[in-house]
Amino acid sequence: MPDPATEVRIVLANLPDAPERLVQRAVAAVQKVRQMEVEHKPVPSETVQWVMDIMGMFGPDAEGTPDQLAAALPAICKNAEDETVFNSALPTGSTSLFTGGNDRDSGSRLPRGETWNVRR
């Protein structure tokens, strides 16, 4: 798998209009997911798709906030077991998978990706 800088370049080569902050946050999250014990580790093309899904859900100026990343998480989850593992890293009120800690003061969550018809 590519290092983070290379993966950012891959995503931006495929999505030149994507906000760089969104791309950097999505790549950082995917890098962490790849270190988890999951059956399917996302490949760079899935990172590209994830960024496209986030932009489709939240607009072209999406910044890749933890809620935005979590809402589109099914784009990189390929089975229920992996989604369970990913979700276990996102306890209510925490965004530890994406930010390394709890940077929200609300436990509310955006609807999951399947609510938004994000492909699996």
Chimera marker file (.cmm) of the C-alpha trace (Angstrom):
<marker_set name="trace">
<marker id="1" x="0.000" y="0.000" z="0.000" r="1" g="1" b="0" radius="0.5"/>
<marker id="2" x="1.232" y="3.516" z="-0.693" r="1" g="1" b="0" radius="0.5"/>
<marker id="3" x="2.504" y="5.855" z="1.980" r="1" g="1" b="0" radius="0.5"/>
<marker id="4" x="0.168" y="8.731" z="2.941" r="1" g="1" b="0" radius="0.5"/>
<marker id="5" x="1.833" y="11.360" z="0.721" r="1" g="1" b="0" radius="0.5"/>
<marker id="6" x="1.657" y="9.098" z="-2.321" r="1" g="1" b="0" radius="0.5"/>
<marker id="7" x="-1.964" y="8.220" z="-1.627" r="1" g="1" b="0" radius="0.5"/>
<marker id="8" x="-2.874" y="11.918" z="-1.340" r="1" g="1" b="0" radius="0.5"/>
<marker id="9" x="-1.282" y="12.455" z="-4.763" r="1" g="1" b="0" radius="0.5"/>
<marker id="10" x="-3.221" y="9.471" z="-6.178" r="1" g="1" b="0" radius="0.5"/>
<marker id="11" x="-6.535" y="10.819" z="-4.907" r="1" g="1" b="0" radius="0.5"/>
<marker id="12" x="-5.837" y="14.364" z="-6.129" r="1" g="1" b="0" radius="0.5"/>
<marker id="13" x="-4.756" y="13.018" z="-9.544" r="1" g="1" b="0" radius="0.5"/>
<marker id="14" x="-8.161" y="11.332" z="-9.841" r="1" g="1" b="0" radius="0.5"/>
<marker id="15" x="-10.151" y="14.132" z="-8.190" r="1" g="1" b="0" radius="0.5"/>
<marker id="16" x="-8.306" y="17.388" z="-8.893" r="1" g="1" b="0" radius="0.5"/>
<marker id="17" x="-11.201" y="19.490" z="-7.558" r="1" g="1" b="0" radius="0.5"/>
<marker id="18" x="-11.330" y="17.662" z="-4.204" r="1" g="1" b="0" radius="0.5"/>
<marker id="19" x="-10.517" y="19.856" z="-1.206" r="1" g="1" b="0" radius="0.5"/>
<marker id="20" x="-7.006" y="18.979" z="-0.068" r="1" g="1" b="0" radius="0.5"/>
<marker id="21" x="-8.061" y="18.991" z="3.587" r="1" g="1" b="0" radius="0.5"/>
<marker id="22" x="-10.743" y="16.366" z="2.861" r="1" g="1" b="0" radius="0.5"/>
<marker id="23" x="-8.249" y="14.237" z="0.943" r="1" g="1" b="0" radius="0.5"/>
<marker id="24" x="-5.649" y="14.439" z="3.706" r="1" g="1" b="0" radius="0.5"/>
<marker id="25" x="-8.192" y="13.481" z="6.379" r="1" g="1" b="0" radius="0.5"/>
<marker id="26" x="-9.612" y="10.609" z="4.325" r="1" g="1" b="0" radius="0.5"/>
<marker id="27" x="-6.139" y="9.254" z="3.587" r="1" g="1" b="0" radius="0.5"/>
<marker id="28" x="-5.160" y="9.483" z="7.265" r="1" g="1" b="0" radius="0.5"/>
<marker id="29" x="-8.303" y="7.571" z="8.220" r="1" g="1" b="0" radius="0.5"/>
<marker id="30" x="-7.706" y="4.881" z="5.592" r="1" g="1" b="0" radius="0.5"/>
<marker id="31" x="-4.118" y="4.497" z="6.776" r="1" g="1" b="0" radius="0.5"/>
<marker id="32" x="-5.438" y="3.828" z="10.304" r="1" g="1" b="0" radius="0.5"/>
<marker id="33" x="-8.102" y="1.415" z="9.025" r="1" g="1" b="0" radius="0.5"/>
<marker id="34" x="-5.411" y="-0.567" z="7.212" r="1" g="1" b="0" radius="0.5"/>
<marker id="35" x="-3.680" y="-1.141" z="10.546" r="1" g="1" b="0" radius="0.5"/>
<marker id="36" x="-6.831" y="-2.646" z="12.074" r="1" g="1" b="0" radius="0.5"/>
<marker id="37" x="-7.726" y="-6.336" z="12.100" r="1" g="1" b="0" radius="0.5"/>
<marker id="38" x="-10.208" y="-6.330" z="9.237" r="1" g="1" b="0" radius="0.5"/>
<marker id="39" x="-10.880" y="-8.797" z="6.457" r="1" g="1" b="0" radius="0.5"/>
<marker id="40" x="-10.732" y="-6.182" z="3.719" r="1" g="1" b="0" radius="0.5"/>
<marker id="41" x="-8.144" y="-3.413" z="3.835" r="1" g="1" b="0" radius="0.5"/>
<marker id="42" x="-9.152" y="-0.514" z="1.559" r="1" g="1" b="0" radius="0.5"/>
<marker id="43" x="-7.024" y="0.087" z="-1.538" r="1" g="1" b="0" radius="0.5"/>
<marker id="44" x="-6.297" y="3.544" z="-2.989" r="1" g="1" b="0" radius="0.5"/>
<marker id="45" x="-9.144" y="3.339" z="-5.527" r="1" g="1" b="0" radius="0.5"/>
<marker id="46" x="-11.535" y="2.926" z="-2.588" r="1" g="1" b="0" radius="0.5"/>
<marker id="47" x="-10.066" y="6.024" z="-0.967" r="1" g="1" b="0" radius="0.5"/>
<marker id="48" x="-10.826" y="7.871" z="-4.196" r="1" g="1" b="0" radius="0.5"/>
<marker id="49" x="-14.388" y="6.522" z="-4.138" r="1" g="1" b="0" radius="0.5"/>
<marker id="50" x="-14.783" y="7.458" z="-0.463" r="1" g="1" b="0" radius="0.5"/>
<marker id="51" x="-13.730" y="11.048" z="-1.168" r="1" g="1" b="0" radius="0.5"/>
<marker id="52" x="-16.143" y="11.162" z="-4.128" r="1" g="1" b="0" radius="0.5"/>
<marker id="53" x="-18.947" y="9.861" z="-1.896" r="1" g="1" b="0" radius="0.5"/>
<marker id="54" x="-18.216" y="12.455" z="0.791" r="1" g="1" b="0" radius="0.5"/>
<marker id="55" x="-18.207" y="15.239" z="-1.800" r="1" g="1" b="0" radius="0.5"/>
<marker id="56" x="-21.463" y="13.899" z="-3.224" r="1" g="1" b="0" radius="0.5"/>
<marker id="57" x="-23.077" y="13.800" z="0.213" r="1" g="1" b="0" radius="0.5"/>
<marker id="58" x="-21.755" y="17.067" z="1.641" r="1" g="1" b="0" radius="0.5"/>
<marker id="59" x="-20.873" y="19.144" z="-1.404" r="1" g="1" b="0" radius="0.5"/>
<marker id="60" x="-17.661" y="20.109" z="-3.164" r="1" g="1" b="0" radius="0.5"/>
<marker id="61" x="-16.406" y="22.067" z="-0.153" r="1" g="1" b="0" radius="0.5"/>
<marker id="62" x="-16.604" y="19.130" z="2.291" r="1" g="1" b="0" radius="0.5"/>
<marker id="63" x="-13.730" y="19.268" z="4.759" r="1" g="1" b="0" radius="0.5"/>
<marker id="64" x="-13.749" y="15.644" z="5.887" r="1" g="1" b="0" radius="0.5"/>
<marker id="65" x="-14.980" y="16.277" z="9.406" r="1" g="1" b="0" radius="0.5"/>
<marker id="66" x="-15.240" y="13.168" z="11.577" r="1" g="1" b="0" radius="0.5"/>
<marker id="67" x="-19.019" y="13.140" z="11.095" r="1" g="1" b="0" radius="0.5"/>
<marker id="68" x="-18.658" y="13.367" z="7.329" r="1" g="1" b="0" radius="0.5"/>
<marker id="69" x="-16.104" y="10.553" z="7.240" r="1" g="1" b="0" radius="0.5"/>
<marker id="70" x="-18.272" y="8.387" z="9.480" r="1" g="1" b="0" radius="0.5"/>
<marker id="71" x="-21.410" y="9.015" z="7.410" r="1" g="1" b="0" radius="0.5"/>
<marker id="72" x="-19.693" y="7.673" z="4.295" r="1" g="1" b="0" radius="0.5"/>
<marker id="73" x="-17.815" y="4.865" z="6.057" r="1" g="1" b="0" radius="0.5"/>
<marker id="74" x="-19.740" y="2.091" z="4.252" r="1" g="1" b="0" radius="0.5"/>
<marker id="75" x="-17.911" y="3.137" z="1.078" r="1" g="1" b="0" radius="0.5"/>
<marker id="76" x="-14.790" y="1.463" z="2.453" r="1" g="1" b="0" radius="0.5"/>
<marker id="77" x="-16.479" y="-1.294" z="4.487" r="1" g="1" b="0" radius="0.5"/>
<marker id="78" x="-16.991" y="-4.364" z="2.352" r="1" g="1" b="0" radius="0.5"/>
<marker id="79" x="-18.760" y="-6.622" z="4.831" r="1" g="1" b="0" radius="0.5"/>
<marker id="80" x="-20.727" y="-6.509" z="8.056" r="1" g="1" b="0" radius="0.5"/>
<marker id="81" x="-17.853" y="-7.857" z="10.147" r="1" g="1" b="0" radius="0.5"/>
<marker id="82" x="-15.510" y="-5.083" z="9.009" r="1" g="1" b="0" radius="0.5"/>
<marker id="83" x="-18.184" y="-2.460" z="9.591" r="1" g="1" b="0" radius="0.5"/>
<marker id="84" x="-18.604" y="-3.780" z="13.122" r="1" g="1" b="0" radius="0.5"/>
<marker id="85" x="-14.851" y="-3.443" z="13.720" r="1" g="1" b="0" radius="0.5"/>
<marker id="86" x="-14.808" y="0.066" z="12.219" r="1" g="1" b="0" radius="0.5"/>
<marker id="87" x="-17.825" y="1.067" z="14.306" r="1" g="1" b="0" radius="0.5"/>
<marker id="88" x="-16.217" y="-0.288" z="17.469" r="1" g="1" b="0" radius="0.5"/>
<marker id="89" x="-13.474" y="2.275" z="16.917" r="1" g="1" b="0" radius="0.5"/>
<marker id="90" x="-16.113" y="5.022" z="16.841" r="1" g="1" b="0" radius="0.5"/>
<marker id="91" x="-17.881" y="4.930" z="20.213" r="1" g="1" b="0" radius="0.5"/>
<marker id="92" x="-20.639" y="7.472" z="20.752" r="1" g="1" b="0" radius="0.5"/>
<marker id="93" x="-19.119" y="10.875" z="21.330" r="1" g="1" b="0" radius="0.5"/>
<marker id="94" x="-15.680" y="9.862" z="20.105" r="1" g="1" b="0" radius="0.5"/>
<marker id="95" x="-13.963" y="10.119" z="16.761" r="1" g="1" b="0" radius="0.5"/>
<marker id="96" x="-10.806" y="8.285" z="17.767" r="1" g="1" b="0" radius="0.5"/>
<marker id="97" x="-10.443" y="6.449" z="14.455" r="1" g="1" b="0" radius="0.5"/>
<marker id="98" x="-10.198" y="9.698" z="12.524" r="1" g="1" b="0" radius="0.5"/>
<marker id="99" x="-8.707" y="12.243" z="14.892" r="1" g="1" b="0" radius="0.5"/>
<marker id="100" x="-6.974" y="10.327" z="17.635" r="1" g="1" b="0" radius="0.5"/>
<marker id="101" x="-9.393" y="11.573" z="20.280" r="1" g="1" b="0" radius="0.5"/>
<marker id="102" x="-12.724" y="13.079" z="21.155" r="1" g="1" b="0" radius="0.5"/>
<marker id="103" x="-12.985" y="16.473" z="19.499" r="1" g="1" b="0" radius="0.5"/>
<marker id="104" x="-16.765" y="16.720" z="19.572" r="1" g="1" b="0" radius="0.5"/>
<marker id="105" x="-18.939" y="17.779" z="22.431" r="1" g="1" b="0" radius="0.5"/>
<marker id="106" x="-22.032" y="16.054" z="21.067" r="1" g="1" b="0" radius="0.5"/>
<marker id="107" x="-22.764" y="12.351" z="20.812" r="1" g="1" b="0" radius="0.5"/>
<marker id="108" x="-25.078" y="12.884" z="17.859" r="1" g="1" b="0" radius="0.5"/>
<marker id="109" x="-24.213" y="11.138" z="14.622" r="1" g="1" b="0" radius="0.5"/>
<marker id="110" x="-25.120" y="11.807" z="11.035" r="1" g="1" b="0" radius="0.5"/>
<marker id="111" x="-27.100" y="9.053" z="9.326" r="1" g="1" b="0" radius="0.5"/>
<marker id="112" x="-25.008" y="6.070" z="8.310" r="1" g="1" b="0" radius="0.5"/>
<marker id="113" x="-23.983" y="5.736" z="4.669" r="1" g="1" b="0" radius="0.5"/>
<marker id="114" x="-26.712" y="3.259" z="3.816" r="1" g="1" b="0" radius="0.5"/>
<marker id="115" x="-29.246" y="5.982" z="4.642" r="1" g="1" b="0" radius="0.5"/>
<marker id="116" x="-27.597" y="8.134" z="1.985" r="1" g="1" b="0" radius="0.5"/>
<marker id="117" x="-27.483" y="5.282" z="-0.557" r="1" g="1" b="0" radius="0.5"/>
<marker id="118" x="-23.703" y="5.115" z="-0.544" r="1" g="1" b="0" radius="0.5"/>
<marker id="119" x="-22.583" y="2.031" z="-2.439" r="1" g="1" b="0" radius="0.5"/>
<marker id="120" x="-21.051" y="-0.849" z="-0.576" r="1" g="1" b="0" radius="0.5"/>
<link id1="1" id2="2" r="1" g="1" b="0" radius="0.2"/>
<link id1="2" id2="3" r="1" g="1" b="0" radius="0.2"/>
<link id1="3" id2="4" r="1" g="1" b="0" radius="0.2"/>
<link id1="4" id2="5" r="1" g="1" b="0" radius="0.2"/>
<link id1="5" id2="6" r="1" g="1" b="0" radius="0.2"/>
<link id1="6" id2="7" r="1" g="1" b="0" radius="0.2"/>
<link id1="7" id2="8" r="1" g="1" b="0" radius="0.2"/>
<link id1="8" id2="9" r="1" g="1" b="0" radius="0.2"/>
<link id1="9" id2="10" r="1" g="1" b="0" radius="0.2"/>
<link id1="10" id2="11" r="1" g="1" b="0" radius="0.2"/>
<link id1="11" id2="12" r="1" g="1" b="0" radius="0.2"/>
<link id1="12" id2="13" r="1" g="1" b="0" radius="0.2"/>
<link id1="13" id2="14" r="1" g="1" b="0" radius="0.2"/>
<link id1="14" id2="15" r="1" g="1" b="0" radius="0.2"/>
<link id1="15" id2="16" r="1" g="1" b="0" radius="0.2"/>
<link id1="16" id2="17" r="1" g="1" b="0" radius="0.2"/>
<link id1="17" id2="18" r="1" g="1" b="0" radius="0.2"/>
<link id1="18" id2="19" r="1" g="1" b="0" radius="0.2"/>
<link id1="19" id2="20" r="1" g="1" b="0" radius="0.2"/>
<link id1="20" id2="21" r="1" g="1" b="0" radius="0.2"/>
<link id1="21" id2="22" r="1" g="1" b="0" radius="0.2"/>
<link id1="22" id2="23" r="1" g="1" b="0" radius="0.2"/>
<link id1="23" id2="24" r="1" g="1" b="0" radius="0.2"/>
<link id1="24" id2="25" r="1" g="1" b="0" radius="0.2"/>
<link id1="25" id2="26" r="1" g="1" b="0" radius="0.2"/>
<link id1="26" id2="27" r="1" g="1" b="0" radius="0.2"/>
<link id1="27" id2="28" r="1" g="1" b="0" radius="0.2"/>
<link id1="28" id2="29" r="1" g="1" b="0" radius="0.2"/>
<link id1="29" id2="30" r="1" g="1" b="0" radius="0.2"/>
<link id1="30" id2="31" r="1" g="1" b="0" radius="0.2"/>
<link id1="31" id2="32" r="1" g="1" b="0" radius="0.2"/>
<link id1="32" id2="33" r="1" g="1" b="0" radius="0.2"/>
<link id1="33" id2="34" r="1" g="1" b="0" radius="0.2"/>
<link id1="34" id2="35" r="1" g="1" b="0" radius="0.2"/>
<link id1="35" id2="36" r="1" g="1" b="0" radius="0.2"/>
<link id1="36" id2="37" r="1" g="1" b="0" radius="0.2"/>
<link id1="37" id2="38" r="1" g="1" b="0" radius="0.2"/>
<link id1="38" id2="39" r="1" g="1" b="0" radius="0.2"/>
<link id1="39" id2="40" r="1" g="1" b="0" radius="0.2"/>
<link id1="40" id2="41" r="1" g="1" b="0" radius="0.2"/>
<link id1="41" id2="42" r="1" g="1" b="0" radius="0.2"/>
<link id1="42" id2="43" r="1" g="1" b="0" radius="0.2"/>
<link id1="43" id2="44" r="1" g="1" b="0" radius="0.2"/>
<link id1="44" id2="45" r="1" g="1" b="0" radius="0.2"/>
<link id1="45" id2="46" r="1" g="1" b="0" radius="0.2"/>
<link id1="46" id2="47" r="1" g="1" b="0" radius="0.2"/>
<link id1="47" id2="48" r="1" g="1" b="0" radius="0.2"/>
<link id1="48" id2="49" r="1" g="1" b="0" radius="0.2"/>
<link id1="49" id2="50" r="1" g="1" b="0" radius="0.2"/>
<link id1="50" id2="51" r="1" g="1" b="0" radius="0.2"/>
<link id1="51" id2="52" r="1" g="1" b="0" radius="0.2"/>
<link id1="52" id2="53" r="1" g="1" b="0" radius="0.2"/>
<link id1="53" id2="54" r="1" g="1" b="0" radius="0.2"/>
<link id1="54" id2="55" r="1" g="1" b="0" radius="0.2"/>
<link id1="55" id2="56" r="1" g="1" b="0" radius="0.2"/>
<link id1="56" id2="57" r="1" g="1" b="0" radius="0.2"/>
<link id1="57" id2="58" r="1" g="1" b="0" radius="0.2"/>
<link id1="58" id2="59" r="1" g="1" b="0" radius="0.2"/>
<link id1="59" id2="60" r="1" g="1" b="0" radius="0.2"/>
<link id1="60" id2="61" r="1" g="1" b="0" radius="0.2"/>
<link id1="61" id2="62" r="1" g="1" b="0" radius="0.2"/>
<link id1="62" id2="63" r="1" g="1" b="0" radius="0.2"/>
<link id1="63" id2="64" r="1" g="1" b="0" radius="0.2"/>
<link id1="64" id2="65" r="1" g="1" b="0" radius="0.2"/>
<link id1="65" id2="66" r="1" g="1" b="0" radius="0.2"/>
<link id1="66" id2="67" r="1" g="1" b="0" radius="0.2"/>
<link id1="67" id2="68" r="1" g="1" b="0" radius="0.2"/>
<link id1="68" id2="69" r="1" g="1" b="0" radius="0.2"/>
<link id1="69" id2="70" r="1" g="1" b="0" radius="0.2"/>
<link id1="70" id2="71" r="1" g="1" b="0" radius="0.2"/>
<link id1="71" id2="72" r="1" g="1" b="0" radius="0.2"/>
<link id1="72" id2="73" r="1" g="1" b="0" radius="0.2"/>
<link id1="73" id2="74" r="1" g="1" b="0" radius="0.2"/>
<link id1="74" id2="75" r="1" g="1" b="0" radius="0.2"/>
<link id1="75" id2="76" r="1" g="1" b="0" radius="0.2"/>
<link id1="76" id2="77" r="1" g="1" b="0" radius="0.2"/>
<link id1="77" id2="78" r="1" g="1" b="0" radius="0.2"/>
<link id1="78" id2="79" r="1" g="1" b="0" radius="0.2"/>
<link id1="79" id2="80" r="1" g="1" b="0" radius="0.2"/>
<link id1="80" id2="81" r="1" g="1" b="0" radius="0.2"/>
<link id1="81" id2="82" r="1" g="1" b="0" radius="0.2"/>
<link id1="82" id2="83" r="1" g="1" b="0" radius="0.2"/>
<link id1="83" id2="84" r="1" g="1" b="0" radius="0.2"/>
<link id1="84" id2="85" r="1" g="1" b="0" radius="0.2"/>
<link id1="85" id2="86" r="1" g="1" b="0" radius="0.2"/>
<link id1="86" id2="87" r="1" g="1" b="0" radius="0.2"/>
<link id1="87" id2="88" r="1" g="1" b="0" radius="0.2"/>
<link id1="88" id2="89" r="1" g="1" b="0" radius="0.2"/>
<link id1="89" id2="90" r="1" g="1" b="0" radius="0.2"/>
<link id1="90" id2="91" r="1" g="1" b="0" radius="0.2"/>
<link id1="91" id2="92" r="1" g="1" b="0" radius="0.2"/>
<link id1="92" id2="93" r="1" g="1" b="0" radius="0.2"/>
<link id1="93" id2="94" r="1" g="1" b="0" radius="0.2"/>
<link id1="94" id2="95" r="1" g="1" b="0" radius="0.2"/>
<link id1="95" id2="96" r="1" g="1" b="0" radius="0.2"/>
<link id1="96" id2="97" r="1" g="1" b="0" radius="0.2"/>
<link id1="97" id2="98" r="1" g="1" b="0" radius="0.2"/>
<link id1="98" id2="99" r="1" g="1" b="0" radius="0.2"/>
<link id1="99" id2="100" r="1" g="1" b="0" radius="0.2"/>
<link id1="100" id2="101" r="1" g="1" b="0" radius="0.2"/>
<link id1="101" id2="102" r="1" g="1" b="0" radius="0.2"/>
<link id1="102" id2="103" r="1" g="1" b="0" radius="0.2"/>
<link id1="103" id2="104" r="1" g="1" b="0" radius="0.2"/>
<link id1="104" id2="105" r="1" g="1" b="0" radius="0.2"/>
<link id1="105" id2="106" r="1" g="1" b="0" radius="0.2"/>
<link id1="106" id2="107" r="1" g="1" b="0" radius="0.2"/>
<link id1="107" id2="108" r="1" g="1" b="0" radius="0.2"/>
<link id1="108" id2="109" r="1" g="1" b="0" radius="0.2"/>
<link id1="109" id2="110" r="1" g="1" b="0" radius="0.2"/>
<link id1="110" id2="111" r="1" g="1" b="0" radius="0.2"/>
<link id1="111" id2="112" r="1" g="1" b="0" radius="0.2"/>
<link id1="112" id2="113" r="1" g="1" b="0" radius="0.2"/>
<link id1="113" id2="114" r="1" g="1" b="0" radius="0.2"/>
<link id1="114" id2="115" r="1" g="1" b="0" radius="0.2"/>
<link id1="115" id2="116" r="1" g="1" b="0" radius="0.2"/>
<link id1="116" id2="117" r="1" g="1" b="0" radius="0.2"/>
<link id1="117" id2="118" r="1" g="1" b="0" radius="0.2"/>
<link id1="118" id2="119" r="1" g="1" b="0" radius="0.2"/>
<link id1="119" id2="120" r="1" g="1" b="0" radius="0.2"/>
</marker_set>
